[in-house]
Amino acid sequence: MPVAIAGGEKMETDEDILIMVKGSLDAGGAGVSIGRNAFQHNAPERIVKAISLLVHDNYAVKEAIKVLKEKR
């Protein structure tokens, strides 16, 4: 049975968000449901892209952070 985690409380840093997501995936989670940490982010489209890369493309946290910091 697939398991997805919910984002929980507001995280302090982008790295904290991505570490939480990666940890859940490494523990066998099938996905995540992130709310405030995406909607209240200063660049929501970039944090969602970084999370997506973790979930769908098995990126490492450091790789996802690089993508997050890219200006497009």
Secondary structure as UniProt FT lines:
FT   STRAND          4..6
FT   HELIX           14..26
FT   TURN            27..28
FT   STRAND          31..33
FT   HELIX           36..39
FT   HELIX           44..57
FT   HELIX           61..69
//
